[in-house]
C-alpha cells in the first residue's frame, strides 16, 4: 500500500452500510409490435448535362511556368493550386477575360467547359480555373505538362458550358 493511499484511508475510513439491502425485483418489459408505414423512395430521373450555347474560339496550350503565366505559375486566378506533376488529364482551362461572367461573358470559375475541334486527346470537358492576359479575346488555354510535348494553336474550336446536373434531394 502506498503512503498516499494509507493517509487517505486514515482520513476517510471506508463506510459500511448498516441498512438491509434493497430486494431485487425482476423487471418485465411488454413489447408489442407496431406497424410502421414506409414509402419506398420514388426514383428521380438523372438530369444529364445538356449543351448550352457555344462559341467558336482560338485554342492554345500552356504550362505552368513564369514565362507563360505570372510570377506564381502554380496558383490560378480562382486561387486553385496546380500540382507540380500535373498532366493534361487534369483538364483545367483558362479563358480570355471577355468570356468571363464578371466581364459580361457567360462563364464563371468552376464551370464545366466542353471543348471540341482540337484532337481526340485534347477534346473533352474541362474545369474553368484560370484567365488569360487582358490583350487576348475569344481565346482559351488548355493546361498541359511541358514534358507532354503538346504544342499548337487551333482556330474554330467550339466551346460550350456544360450544365451541372442539379442535385435533387428527396425527404422520406
HUNOR-V703844 format. One record per residue. N is the residue number from 1. SS is DSSP state (hx for helix, st for strand, lp for the rest). NEAR is the number of other ideal C-beta (glycine too) atoms within 12 Angstrom. Layout:
BEGIN
[[N SS NEAR] [N SS NEAR]]
END
This chain:
BEGIN
[[1 lp 9] [2 lp 8] [3 hx 9] [4 hx 10] [5 hx 12] [6 hx 12] [7 hx 12] [8 hx 13] [9 hx 14] [10 hx 12] [11 hx 10] [12 lp 10] [13 lp 10] [14 lp 10] [15 lp 8] [16 lp 6] [17 lp 8] [18 lp 6] [19 lp 7] [20 lp 6] [21 lp 7] [22 lp 7] [23 lp 6] [24 lp 6] [25 lp 6] [26 lp 6] [27 lp 6] [28 lp 6] [29 lp 6] [30 lp 6] [31 lp 6] [32 lp 6] [33 lp 6] [34 lp 6] [35 lp 6] [36 lp 6] [37 lp 7] [38 lp 7] [39 lp 9] [40 lp 8] [41 lp 11] [42 lp 9] [43 lp 8] [44 lp 12] [45 lp 10] [46 lp 10] [47 lp 13] [48 lp 11] [49 lp 18] [50 lp 16] [51 st 18] [52 st 19] [53 st 16] [54 st 24] [55 st 30] [56 st 20] [57 st 35] [58 st 28] [59 st 38] [60 st 30] [61 st 34] [62 st 37] [63 lp 31] [64 lp 33] [65 lp 19] [66 lp 13] [67 lp 11] [68 lp 21] [69 lp 24] [70 lp 19] [71 lp 11] [72 lp 16] [73 lp 23] [74 lp 23] [75 st 18] [76 lp 31] [77 lp 29] [78 lp 23] [79 lp 13] [80 lp 23] [81 st 17] [82 lp 29] [83 lp 16] [84 lp 15] [85 lp 14] [86 lp 26] [87 lp 24] [88 hx 28] [89 hx 18] [90 hx 26] [91 lp 24] [92 st 41] [93 st 47] [94 st 43] [95 st 45] [96 lp 30] [97 hx 25] [98 hx 24] [99 hx 35] [100 st 31] [101 hx 18] [102 hx 16] [103 hx 17] [104 lp 11] [105 lp 26] [106 lp 22] [107 st 40] [108 lp 23] [109 lp 25] [110 lp 23] [111 lp 29] [112 st 28] [113 st 44] [114 st 31] [115 st 41] [116 st 26] [117 lp 23] [118 lp 31] [119 lp 19] [120 lp 9] [121 lp 18] [122 lp 30] [123 lp 21] [124 st 24] [125 st 24] [126 st 37] [127 st 30] [128 st 39] [129 st 36] [130 st 39] [131 st 32] [132 lp 34] [133 lp 20] [134 lp 12] [135 lp 9] [136 lp 22] [137 lp 19] [138 lp 24] [139 st 31] [140 st 47] [141 st 43] [142 st 46] [143 st 41] [144 lp 34] [145 lp 23] [146 hx 21] [147 hx 13] [148 hx 21] [149 lp 13] [150 lp 25] [151 lp 16] [152 lp 20] [153 st 19] [154 st 26] [155 st 16] [156 st 16] [157 st 32] [158 st 25] [159 st 42] [160 st 28] [161 st 32] [162 st 29] [163 lp 19] [164 lp 19] [165 lp 14] [166 lp 13] [167 lp 9] [168 lp 13] [169 lp 8] [170 lp 12] [171 lp 6] [172 lp 9]]
END
